[in-house]
């Protein structure tokens, strides 16, 4: 018996999608914090709370792209007064 073939109610499908999105966001948060740590960018308690509170995988992905070249966590999060667009690399 294949558990993926068992029919699910609409509510169960929504719950499954919610869990998948939460898992994705958790992975994105972990990747962002790992990248910031690797780059030696200190994360304040306030910035950590903002990262931990973000549930939007697209926003987290945007922050990860910014973190590759940002000079500070404030620049990554766009809290330094001048939001920064992620730069596209040549050849993309």
Beta strands, then each sheet from edge to edge (+ up, - down):
end
